[in-house]
Amino acid sequence: MGKEVHARRLILNEKGTALVLVMIILLLMGVLGSMMMSTTTPEIQIARNLKLKEEAFYAAERGVEYGMVDSNIYTTIGTGTVNIPLSGVSLKVGSTDATGTVRYLTSGPPPKGSGVDITKFKANYYEIKLEGTAPGNSRVRLETTVVKILPKN
């Protein structure tokens, strides 16, 4: 009977149980943490790539705006092509930049709905092609057509 009582006391003795439970919980938390890291790392990379692509897009858009409004382009282009930015002008902002061309397409009547008298005005049509760049080799290409309405001579 003494051996039976001693065995029962050993079974009912709970010293160290909390330590074992804490160790099991820590192991589970470590496994869960490593699983979360393995799933969030690609999402962080995706978000970074999206940010860089947006920066390249805004650089290209900035270049298109420049190509649309710089009068020096249209006074020098004639019926050819001009590289932009023109010499002495930089489209670089931070780590982004934009380069491209403005190409003369044709001359003709102003577009319908432009609100100008076609007997007094003509239109020159141009194509703007730009590429915006950002870090990480991110590139975005934009194309647009611009119409410049001019008085007939």
C-alpha positions in Angstrom: 0.0 0.0 0.0 2.9 2.4 0.6 4.0 2.1 -3.0 0.5 2.8 -4.2 0.2 6.0 -2.1 3.7 7.1 -3.2 2.7 6.6 -6.9 -0.6 8.5 -6.4 1.3 11.4 -4.8 3.7 11.6 -7.8 0.8 11.7 -10.2 -1.1 14.3 -8.2 2.1 16.4 -7.8 1.7 19.3 -10.3 5.1 20.9 -9.9 6.6 21.8 -13.3 3.3 21.6 -15.2 3.1 25.4 -15.7 6.7 25.3 -17.2 5.7 22.6 -19.6 2.6 24.4 -20.7 4.5 27.7 -21.2 7.1 25.9 -23.3 4.4 24.3 -25.5 2.7 27.7 -25.9 6.0 29.4 -26.8 6.7 26.7 -29.4 3.3 27.2 -31.0 3.8 31.0 -30.9 7.1 30.6 -32.6 5.6 28.4 -35.4 2.7 30.9 -35.9 5.2 33.8 -36.0 7.4 32.2 -38.6 4.3 31.3 -40.7 3.1 34.9 -40.6 6.6 36.2 -41.6 6.6 33.9 -44.6 3.3 35.1 -45.8 3.9 38.9 -45.2 7.3 39.1 -46.8 5.9 38.6 -50.4 3.1 41.1 -49.7 5.7 43.7 -48.6 7.6 43.1 -51.9 4.3 43.4 -53.9 3.5 46.7 -52.1 7.1 48.0 -52.8 6.8 47.1 -56.5 3.5 48.8 -56.8 4.9 52.0 -55.2 7.9 52.0 -57.6 5.5 51.5 -60.6 3.4 54.4 -59.4 6.5 56.6 -59.1 7.5 55.6 -62.7 4.0 56.4 -63.9 4.0 59.8 -62.3 7.4 60.5 -63.8 6.1 59.6 -67.3 3.0 61.7 -66.6 5.1 64.7 -65.6 7.0 64.3 -68.9 3.8 64.2 -70.9 2.7 67.4 -69.2 6.0 69.0 -70.1 5.7 67.8 -73.7 2.3 69.3 -74.0 3.1 72.8 -72.6 6.7 73.7 -73.5 6.4 76.0 -76.5 10.0 75.6 -77.4 9.2 72.1 -78.5 6.6 73.2 -81.0 8.7 76.1 -82.4 11.7 73.8 -83.1 9.9 70.6 -84.2 8.8 71.6 -87.7 7.6 68.3 -89.4 10.1 66.1 -87.5 10.7 64.7 -84.1 12.2 66.3 -81.0 13.7 64.4 -78.0 12.4 65.5 -74.7 13.4 66.9 -72.3 15.1 69.6 -74.4 18.7 70.4 -73.5 19.0 72.3 -70.4 15.8 70.9 -69.0 15.6 68.1 -66.5 12.6 65.9 -65.7 14.4 64.2 -62.9 12.7 64.4 -59.5 14.4 62.5 -56.7 15.2 59.0 -58.1 12.6 59.2 -61.0 13.1 60.5 -64.5 11.3 60.7 -67.8 12.5 60.8 -71.4 10.8 60.5 -74.8 9.9 62.1 -78.0 7.4 64.5 -79.6 6.7 63.7 -83.2 4.8 65.8 -85.7 2.0 63.8 -87.3 0.1 66.0 -89.7 -1.6 69.3 -90.1 -5.4 69.7 -90.8 -8.6 71.2 -89.6 -9.2 71.5 -85.9 -11.0 68.6 -84.3 -14.8 68.7 -84.3 -16.2 70.2 -81.2 -13.1 72.3 -80.5 -15.2 75.5 -80.8 -13.0 77.3 -83.3 -13.8 78.6 -86.7 -12.2 76.2 -89.3 -11.9 79.0 -91.8 -9.6 81.0 -89.5 -7.7 78.2 -87.7 -5.8 75.1 -88.5 -4.5 72.3 -86.2 -1.1 70.6 -86.0 -1.2 67.0 -84.6 1.6 65.6 -82.5 2.4 62.3 -80.9 4.1 62.3 -77.5 5.8 59.1 -76.3 7.4 59.0 -72.9 9.0 56.5 -70.6 9.1 57.2 -66.8 11.7 55.4 -64.8 12.0 54.7 -61.0 14.3 52.7 -58.8 14.3 48.9 -59.1 14.2 49.1 -62.9 10.5 50.2 -62.8 9.4 51.6 -66.2 6.1 53.0 -67.5 5.5 54.1 -71.1 2.8 56.6 -72.0 1.6 57.8 -75.4 -0.8 60.6 -76.2 -1.8 62.8 -79.1 -1.7 66.6 -78.8 -3.5 69.1 -81.0 -2.1 72.6 -81.3 -4.6 75.0 -82.8 -3.0 77.8 -84.7 -4.3 80.8 -86.8 -4.2 80.2 -90.5 -1.7 82.4 -92.3 
